[in-house]
Amino acid sequence: RSRTVAMSDGAGQPKEMTSAEFYFDSNSHFGTHEELLKDRIRTRSFMRAIINSKSLFKGKTVLDIGAGTGILSMFAVKAGAKHVYAVESSGIVHIAQAVVKANGMADNITLIKGKMEEVKLDVEKVDIILCDWMGYMLIQESMIETVIDARDRYLAKDGIILPDKANLYICGIEDADYKEQRIDFWDNVYGFNMSCMKEGSLTEPLIDMCQPQQVITSCARIYSLDLSTATKDCMKITAPFTIKSQSHDFCHALVLHFDVSFSKALTPVHFSTGPQVQYTHWKQSVFYLDEPIPFHVHEDLSGTISMHVEGEKKEKTIVKIESKFKGKAQSLVQSRTYKYG
């Protein structure tokens, strides 16, 4: 039968949630999970990768990390999985239990409330790990380290992870109007000079959708990840980049986006979070420059980007971008450290 395994209260006894705790804990996640489910690119990519790989899933034991509402677990059962262990740390796991039961999959899915790193499964190995592990700018609030830990503890020697690969890219955009609204706004706020606030605005990257026509440079790949072989130091990124202008325009910001591959699916599935494709909830990560770059066509901007996560819960991402530009109109050397989370 489907069951929810509660975490201990510290005294060795299972901790039951009160009605108030259940309401506030689970309700706070409803909007998040609704957004995830309505992200058609994300959810349909998982569905295609799983449902179209029935020969991979038939009779297999699956681990679903960060199960949320249980949608990936149910895809796995529909594809023929023998049993799914669905691990979720938030109160939404109680909703997932009701969802699983309502869809007649209670005998095939075991729901476990807790952090994956602290959970002990009652099987030694699983054949497949499912996880929506990608965060903003790929590593922000991601579950990469969690998947690596679970892989090392539970994944069978010939087991697979879905999705398993990702690439991170950088490009330049024209964004004069929004930069004026967000950054230059502080020069005159109802008649007062608040320009000291500009530093904070520049330091914090913006998570937003860029329009395809805003992209004025080529894209450079700065990082590749393969979860079948990655180690936990993969969360520290340092890479050079060179991007080439494609138009005569000002570049106001650099943008990070990523793509993801389910390379081990029977029919490989791929999707991108870039500005030139359909919307995803990851959007793009926008880093405004101190000085706009006056590009002529085919001029290069070169630099180095370094990224890492920090904080007790790895909730902060630190990004340093150094760039050099030598063009017909001007030469610029810029460096800024950005903080998110």
N, C-alpha and C positions, 0 to 999 in steps of 0.2 A: 504494500500500500504506500501511497505518497505520504511522506512524513516530513516534519520540520524538526531539525535537531537544534535545540537551543544552546547557546553558550552558557558556561557556568557563571554563577554569581560570585565566585571566589571562595565559596564555602563548600564546593563540591556538589551543589544542588542546581538543577536547571533553573534558569531565571525566566519567569513568565512575565510578559508585558502586561501592564495595566491597560485598561481601555483608553485612558488619556495618553499614555506613552505610545500606544499603537497608533492612535489617531494622529498625533503630532509628528511622530517619526515617519510613518508611511505616507501621510498626506503631503509632507514636505517634498517627497520625491515624485509625486504624480506628474507634475508638469515636465520634469526632466525625462521621465520614461515616455510620456506622450510625444515629446519632441523626437526622441530616439526612434520610436515606432513610425512616426510620420516622415522621418528622413528616408525617402524612397530609395535613394542611391545606396545608403548604408544597409537598410534592412533587406532590400531585394537582392543585394549582392550576397549577403549571408544566406538567404533563402536559396538562390540559384546554386551557390557553391555546395550547400548541404543536400538539398532535394535531388539535384542532378548527380549526386555521388552515392547512389543507393548501394552499389556494390562495395563501397568503402565502409559504409555504416552498418550494413546488415550483420546483425548478431554481435556488434561491438559494444564495448563499454566506453562511455563518453564522460568527460569532465567539462562542465560549463562554468567558467569563472566569471563572477560578476553577473549572475544570471538575470537580475532585474525581474521583469514580469514573466520570465520563463520562455520567451519566444524562441530562442535558439535551441533550448532543450526540446521543445515541441517539434521544431523542424527536424531535429536529430531522430526523435522517435518516429516521426512520419517517414524518415528515410530508412528506417529499419533497425535503429540502434536497439540493442537488448536492454540496456539500462543507462540512465544518465544521472550523474551526481551533479546537482546544481547548487553552487555555493554563492551566497549573497550576504553581504554584511549589514545591509540596511533593513528597515522594517518592511520594505516592499516585498520581502520574501513571503510574508503572510498573504499578500494579495496574489503572489505567484502560486501559492498553494491552492487557492480557490480557483485560479485560472486553469491550472493543471487538472484539477478535479473536474471542472466544468467541461473540459475537452476529453474526458475519458482516458487520461494518461497517468492516473494516480499510481498504477502498478509499475510504471516504467521510469518514473522520475523520483529521485530522493532529493528533497530540498534541505539544504544545510545552512543555517544562519551563523555567520561568523566570517572572520578574515581567513583567506585562503592559507596564509602563512601559519595560522594557528589550528587549522582544521586537520583532523585525522580521518581519512576515508576508511571504510571497512573493506576495501580491496587494496591489493598490493600495487597493481598497475592498471592504467587505463590505455585504451587504444588511440583515442582522439581527444585533443584539448580544443575547446571552442572558447573564444574570448574576444570581446570588442575592446582591445587593449590600447587603442590609439587615443592620444590626447591632443589638445590644441598644440600646434606647432610640433606635433607627433609625441613629444616627451612630457608636455605639461599635464600633470594629473593623469598620467598614463598608468597602465597596469603591466608595463613591460617587465619590470623586476619580479612582479608577482607571477607572471607566466613562466619566466625563467626558473623561479623557485619550484613551481608546480611541475614543470618539465623534468627537472632534475630529481624530484622526489617520486613522481608517479607515472611519467610517460614511458610506455613500453619501448624496447629498443627500436622496433620498426614502426613506432607510433607517429602520428602527424599532428601538427598544430594548424588551425584555421582561424584567421588568416596567418600567414607566416612571414611575409616579406613586406618591406616598405622602403620608399625613397623620399628624401626631403629635398626641396628645391627652393632657390631664391631667385627673385626677379625684381624689376623696378617698375614703379607706376607713377603716372601723373595724377596729382590729387590736390591741386591748388585750392579748390573750393572748400573741401573738408578740412584741409590744414588751416585755412583761414578761420573756419568755424571753431576748430578744436584748440589750435595753438595760438594764433594771432588774436583770438578773442580776448585774451587776458590783457592786451595792451590798453583797452578802454572798456571797462565794465561799468556801465551806467555813469560814465564820466570819471571813474577812478582808475588809476594805474595799478593793475595787479600783475604786472609782467613777471614778478617773482614766481608766479604760479606756472609759468611756461616750463620750467625745468621738470616739474612733476609730470606735466602733460607729455613732454618729450620722452621721459624715462619709461613710461608705461606703454607697452605696445597695445594696439587696438585689435580686438577680434571682430572682424566685420567682413561683409561680402564686397569684394572689388568687382567692378564691371569689366568685361573683356576689353573694351576700348581703352581702359586706363593703362593697360600693360604696354609699356613702350620699350622693353628690352627682351632679349632672349632669357631663357631660364637655365640656371646652372644647378646641377645636382651636387649637393654638399654632403650627403650622408646616405648610406644604405644599411639596412638592417635585415638580418635573417635569423628568426627566432629559433630555428633548429640548431644553430651553433652559437648564438650570441651569449656573452657573459654579462654580468651586472655592470661592468665598467663601460658598457655600451651607452650608458646614460650621460657620458661625458663626450662632447663632440667638439672637435676643432678642425676646421677645413678652410682651405683657400677657395676663392671663387673669382670668376671673371664673367661679366655679363656684357652683351653688346647692344647698343641702342639701335632701335628699328625705326626711329622717327626723330625729327628735329623738334625737341620739346624739353620741358623741365621735368626732372625726376625728383619728386618730393619725398618718396618713401621706398623702402625695400620691403618685400613681402615674402613670407614663408608659407609654403603649402606642401602637401605630401600626397603620394599615391600608395595604394595598398594592393597586395596580391594574395590570392588564395591559390598558390602555385601547386599545392598537393591535391586540390580537388580533382575529380575525374575529368571535368572540363574546367581548366583554370579560369578564374574570375578576377577581374581587376577593376578598381575605380580610383578616381582622382578627386582631390579636394581643391583643385586649382581654380583661379578666377575665370578661366575660359570654358568651364564645364558647368553642369547643373548644380544647384544649391545642395550643400550638405551642412549639417549642424556644426561641423568643425569650422566652417567658413575659412577665412585666411587670417594670418597674423601680420599686422602692419606695423612697421618700425619707421617712424618719421625721422628724416635727416635734419641736422641743425641748419644746413644750407642746401637749398635745391641745386641739383646738378644740371647745368645747361648743355644738354646733349645736342650734338649734330649726329646725323645718321652714321652708323657703323663705328662710333666711338666706344671705347671700352671703359668699364668701371671694374677695378680689381680690388680685392681685399681679403680679409680673413674674418670668419665668424666662429665664435666659441660659445657653447651652450652647456649648462649643467643644471641639475635640480638640487635644491637644498631645503632645509626645514625638517621638523620632526616627522611630518607626514609627507615629505617630498612634494609639498604643495607650491613651492616657489621655483620659478625658472629664471635663471640669470643668463642673459644673452649679451655678448659683447661683439660689436661690429666695428671693424676698422676698414676704411676704404681710401683708395687713391684714385684720383681722376686727373688726367691731363688732356684737355680738349682744345678745340680752336678758340672757344670763347673764354675759358678760364681753367685754372688748375686748382684742385681742392684736395686736402687731406683731412679726413674726419674720423673721429673715434667717439663712441658712446656706449655705455653699459645700460642695458634695459632690464627692468625687473617686472615680473608678472606673478600674481598670486599672493 
